[in-house]
Amino acid sequence: MNAARFILVLLLSSVSFFSHAKIVAEPVEYAAGPATLKGFLAYDDSIKTKRPGILVVHEWWGNNEYAHQRARMLAELGYTALAVDMYGEGKLAEHPDDAGKFANAVGGNPELAKARFLAAKELLSKHDSVDNGNIAAIGYCFGGGVVLGMARMGVDLKGVASFHGSLGTATPAKPGDVKARVLVMNGADDPFVKPEQIDAFKKEMDDAKVDYKFINYPGAKHSFTNPGADEVGKKFDMPLVYNKSADEASWAEMQMFFNKIFGKN
């Protein structure tokens, strides 16, 4: 290879390298009433057009690195993602007792949960990279219950996706209230989600005429998407088990769901 050609190859390689996605990931603060909420925003700043925004609602441990990593993964798919803080002040639980207290304080107060979720939605909608007419939400465990609750309350979202989330509610969906399409991905062997709860959820969705899809992953238990589940499960003697095949299948299902609700196919 002559010198001129060698230099050309180097230049082309450099252009290719620097044109790769650059994920910006940064903490953000916002407020809901008197509470300061600490979120985590991720997006690809090499994309110059507006794109859909995705809210990520954490497990009952709080807005931790796992939720942040999911936001980064969404950014790599071309979305702008905000991992939201439902507990306030960025509180994290290291023990199930604290996690339960934090989750019950928010989950047991639907109006508080809605106010904090809407504050996050407003922040995401106003970001320069976001098409504010295309907002969706995903949630894990506690967060799965939260996003289903927001759909039930008629929050204006294109869709919600729940991963191993709780299904029960004291305020079931009513016909005409739910604007979002709904995707539920459940572990078939999750001891926290009983068959009768699944039956009741499906009946609720059918009665309310919700556009929904429910998937049971055989052999999957609670927290099946979280690679750290086994360690935590052993530490606290809880039925938390990572399932690689269910994790990958559910993530692919979510991507197809987003393609559908955002009109990509």
C-alpha positions, 0 to 999 in steps of 0.5 A: 500500500502506498503512502497516499492510500495508507493516509486515506485509509487512516482518515476514513477509519477515523471518520468511522470511529468518531461517527459512532454513537456518543452516549451522554449519561448524566444525573439530573434534578427536578421537583415534585411539590417539596420533594427534590427528585434525582434522576438519570438521563441518557441519550445519543448526542450524535443523533440530531433529530428528535426521538421518542422519550422513555421513562424508566421506573426502578425496582423497589431498591430505588433509582440505582445503577441497574435502572441507570444501565437500562437507561443507557441501553435505551439510549444505545437504541436511539431513545432518550431515557430518564431513570426516574426517582420515585422515592425522592432525594435519590434514596436507595434501600440496602435491606428489604425492610427499607425497600418495602417501606419506601415502596409502600410510602409511594405505592400506597399513595397514588396521587403522590406517585402520579405527581412524581411520575408526571414531574419526570415526564415533564422534564423528559418531554422538555429535553431538546432531543425528545419528540414530546408527542412520543413518550413511553415508560418501562418499569421493573418490579415495583416500577412495573406496578408504577407504570401500570398504575400510570396507564390505569390513571390515564396518563398520556403515554404511547405505551407502558412495559412492565418487567416482573412487575406487580399486577394488583390494584385498588383502582382498576382500569375503566373503559376509555381511561387507558390511553397507553398500549400495555405490555406485561412480561412476567416470570411464569414461576414468580412466587410473588405473582399468583395465577389468580392475580394474572387472571384478574389482571387479564379480565380487568384489561379485557373489561376496560378494552385495553390494547395489551399483551401479556407474556409468561416466560417459563421457568423465570422467577422474580427479577429475571432481568437483573444480573445481580438478582441471584446475589441479592436473593441469596443474601436475603433468602428471597426468590430472586433469580436472573434468567438470561434467556427471559431477560434477552427475550423480554428486551427484544419484545420491548423493542418490537413493542416500541417499534409498533407504538412509535410507528417504526414498522 
